[in-house]
Amino acid sequence: MTPAELQTALRTIGWSQRQLAAILECDNVIVWRWATGRADIPQVIERWLLRMAACHEKHPVPDDWRVR
């Protein structure tokens, strides 16, 4: 997973880098390194993020739930 693919996955899921770090219970610097290409993203995290993004693409947040 490239840094651009990571950013796309996070955008699709609706998470920031900081939120990903909190979810993974790791330091923000680790995610920053992944996002800048300074460190490789572990394959298990890559696979998980791709599955999460695919799920969010298939099941987006409904936009018609508010009464108008």
TIBAPA-413522 format. One record per residue: residue in one letter; x, y, z of N, C-alpha, C, CB in turn. Coordinates in steps of 0.1 Angstrom, whole numbers, padded with zeros to 4 digits, always signed. Each point is the difference from the previous one (the first is absolute). Glycine has a CB too. Layout:
BEGIN
AXYZXYZXYZXYZ...
***
This chain:
BEGIN
M+0009-0012+0000-0009+0012+0000+0009+0012+0000-0019-0012+0012T+0016+0021-0021+0008+0012-0001-0006+0011+0009+0006-0005-0024P+0001+0015+0027-0005+0011+0008-0013+0006-0005+0023+0005+0007A-0024-0004-0021-0012+0005-0006-0012-0009+0002+0014+0012-0017E-0011-0025+0016-0011-0010+0002-0004+0000+0015+0009-0014-0019L+0000+0016+0028-0004+0001+0014-0009+0012+0002+0022-0010+0007Q-0018+0022-0013-0009+0012+0001-0013-0002-0006+0020+0014+0000T-0021-0021-0011-0013-0003-0007-0008-0009+0009+0010+0002-0022A-0004-0012+0028-0008-0009+0009-0005+0007+0012+0014-0019-0008L-0006+0027+0014-0004+0008+0012-0011+0010-0004+0023-0002+0010R-0022+0008-0021-0011+0009-0005-0013-0007-0002+0017+0015-0011T-0016-0027+0005-0012-0008-0003-0006-0005+0013+0010-0008-0021I-0002+0004+0031-0005-0004+0013-0005+0012+0008+0016-0020+0000G-0010+0031-0002-0004+0012+0008+0009+0002+0012-0023-0003-0008W+0035-0002+0008+0009+0002+0011+0012+0009-0004-0007-0023+0008S+0012+0029+0002+0012+0008-0001+0012-0009+0004-0012+0022+0005Q+0024-0018-0008+0012-0008+0004+0000-0001+0016+0013+0008-0020R-0017+0003+0026+0000+0000+0015-0011-0010+0005+0007+0024+0000Q-0018-0025-0006-0010-0010+0004+0004-0014-0002-0018+0017-0006L+0025-0019-0006+0006-0014-0002+0010-0003+0011-0004+0003-0025A+0012+0006+0028+0010-0003+0011-0007-0003+0013+0016+0015-0011A-0027-0008+0014-0008-0003+0012-0006-0013+0000-0004+0024+0003I-0002-0028-0014-0006-0013-0002+0010-0011+0002-0017+0010-0016L+0029-0008+0010+0010-0010+0001+0008+0000+0013+0002+0001-0025E-0005+0009+0033+0007+0002+0013+0015+0001-0002-0019-0012+0011C+0023+0021-0021+0014+0002-0003+0002+0015+0000+0002-0022-0013D+0011+0025+0012+0004+0014+0000-0003+0006-0014+0018-0005+0017N-0022+0018-0017-0003+0006-0013+0011+0000-0009-0015+0015+0012V+0027-0015-0007+0012+0000-0008+0001-0012-0009+0012+0013+0017I-0017-0025-0012+0001-0012-0008-0009+0002-0012+0004-0014+0020V-0016+0019-0019-0010+0002-0011+0006+0011-0009-0020-0008+0014W+0026+0018-0009+0006+0011-0008+0011-0006-0009-0005+0017+0018R+0013-0026-0012+0010-0007-0008-0006-0008-0012+0015-0001+0021W-0026-0006-0018-0006-0007-0011-0005+0009-0010-0007-0018+0016A+0001+0029-0012-0007+0010-0009+0010+0008-0008-0018+0002+0016T+0031-0002-0012+0010+0008-0007+0009-0010-0007-0001+0019+0016G+0000-0032-0015+0008-0009-0007+0013-0003+0007-0010+0007-0021R+0012-0002+0033+0012-0002+0008+0001-0014+0006+0000+0025+0005A-0012-0031-0004+0000-0014+0006-0011-0008-0008+0008+0008+0023D-0006-0021-0025-0009-0008-0006-0012-0003+0009+0018-0010-0014I-0030+0010+0008-0012-0004+0007+0000-0015+0002-0013+0021-0009P+0011-0026+0021+0000-0014+0002-0012-0006-0009+0010+0002+0024Q-0007-0014-0030-0010-0006-0009-0013-0002+0007+0018-0011-0012V-0018+0007+0025-0013-0003+0007-0008+0013+0001+0011-0019+0013I-0004+0030-0011-0007+0013+0001-0005+0004-0014+0014+0007+0019E-0006-0009-0029-0004+0003-0014-0013-0008-0004+0024+0005-0006R-0024-0018+0008-0011-0008-0003-0013+0004+0008+0016-0019-0005W-0014+0022+0017-0011+0005+0008-0006+0013-0005+0010-0012+0020L-0001+0022-0023-0005+0013-0005-0007-0002-0013+0019+0011+0012L-0014-0019-0021-0006-0002-0013-0014-0007+0002+0023-0002-0011R-0024-0007+0020-0013-0006+0003-0010+0010+0006+0011-0022+0003M-0006+0030+0006-0008+0011+0006-0005+0010-0011+0013-0003+0022A-0004+0007-0031-0003+0010-0010-0011-0007-0010+0023+0011+0002A-0021-0023-0005-0009-0007-0009-0014-0001+0006+0019-0013-0010C-0019+0011+0023-0013-0001+0007-0007+0014+0000+0009-0019+0015H-0001+0029-0013-0006+0014+0001-0004+0004-0014+0014+0006+0019E-0007-0010-0030-0005+0003-0013-0013-0007-0003+0024+0003-0008K-0025-0016+0012-0012-0008-0003-0012+0005+0009+0015-0019-0006H-0012+0024+0018-0010+0004+0009+0003+0014+0006-0004-0024+0006P+0002+0034-0015+0003+0014+0005-0010+0005+0010+0010+0004-0022V-0006+0006+0029-0009+0006+0010-0012+0005-0007+0020+0006+0015P-0032-0010-0010-0012+0005-0006-0001+0015+0001-0012-0022+0005D+0007+0028-0016-0001+0015+0000-0015+0004+0000+0022+0002-0012D-0031-0011+0013-0014+0003+0000-0007-0003+0013+0001-0005-0024W+0006+0004+0035-0006-0003+0012-0006+0012+0008+0017-0018+0001R-0013+0030-0005-0005+0012+0006-0014+0003-0005+0023+0009+0004V-0032-0005+0005-0013+0004-0005+0001+0014-0006-0011-0014+0018R+0006+0016-0029+0001+0013-0007-0013+0007+0000+0018-0009-0014
***
